């Protein structure tokens, strides 16, 4: 009775919702390496499978307290996500919101770069061939942070983030500390977005044998782009640059260069009342020089058709491919970054064909 009374009292002063998405697909995929083709069920190809818990309270006046937890799932196995997004690693924030001043959140959530990529992609950073794979964005979500989002001001929304990084009590104490800024502008059918992020990263080798060099430097990511809805077609485009400072052997094989630049353009066509056809192409280039090999360059292509069954459910078919030159190992990514297809051999061309179902609740 005491618990029931407490829940009743809470309900009188707060709103609590549970929502989510389940996205599961049957796929034929390959990294392009010899003997590395397989069929599989996968999760999150078009959008991440997740359960979202969200609460909002009432304080009176301008301020509204809120909290949001996102539990990422592998819907093909029923298990939780692995890696940094495991458990509630997609989002775990609490904060205050004002209709006048905007929102301040503390915890772990998307970095300022995510809205920029989301608003300039043909599928909202979903499907094989999306701009997260083209850009190879390094920091998409950040922990131990303070995040600010302004209210829209004549179409302009500002974002900022600062994090405490790895919170080490031994050198390098500032490793992983990130600062980011972002902005988006919407006017009618036009949407523009940009973001800049910098993080403190160790420049010496971190794997065994351990180095005594504890110096860090600024790793930088920046990007901008936009989209325009003509009615019969929505077009999108973007540009992205990464400056890496980490030890070469510690980097993702897909982006070994000190400087990597990418660009993309896409289009989404409405098909009847319930369908949409998305097409996108992008190019990713690096400055790594290896004797006898060209500088890394990969061309990514993606296409999908999504058909809505009703407001909650849809089905889709999606194909994506990366054409790597002899010096490149660019990966192909779906909406589930953890399941990206990364070649182990330079020059291999990853590809994927997926047929899936999405249900939102």
Secondary structure as GFF3:
##gff-version 3
##sequence-region A 1 361
A	DSSP	alpha_helix	2	13	.	.	.	ID=ss1
A	DSSP	beta_strand	14	30	.	.	.	ID=ss2
A	DSSP	beta_strand	37	43	.	.	.	ID=ss3
A	DSSP	beta_strand	50	57	.	.	.	ID=ss4
A	DSSP	beta_strand	63	74	.	.	.	ID=ss5
A	DSSP	beta_strand	79	80	.	.	.	ID=ss6
A	DSSP	three_ten_helix	83	85	.	.	.	ID=ss7
A	DSSP	beta_strand	91	98	.	.	.	ID=ss8
A	DSSP	beta_strand	102	110	.	.	.	ID=ss9
A	DSSP	alpha_helix	112	119	.	.	.	ID=ss10
A	DSSP	alpha_helix	131	135	.	.	.	ID=ss11
A	DSSP	beta_strand	141	149	.	.	.	ID=ss12
A	DSSP	beta_strand	156	163	.	.	.	ID=ss13
A	DSSP	beta_strand	178	187	.	.	.	ID=ss14
A	DSSP	beta_strand	190	202	.	.	.	ID=ss15
A	DSSP	beta_strand	216	229	.	.	.	ID=ss16
A	DSSP	beta_strand	234	243	.	.	.	ID=ss17
A	DSSP	three_ten_helix	248	250	.	.	.	ID=ss18
A	DSSP	three_ten_helix	253	255	.	.	.	ID=ss19
A	DSSP	beta_strand	259	271	.	.	.	ID=ss20
A	DSSP	beta_strand	275	286	.	.	.	ID=ss21
A	DSSP	beta_strand	297	308	.	.	.	ID=ss22
A	DSSP	beta_strand	313	324	.	.	.	ID=ss23
A	DSSP	three_ten_helix	337	339	.	.	.	ID=ss24
A	DSSP	beta_strand	351	360	.	.	.	ID=ss25
###
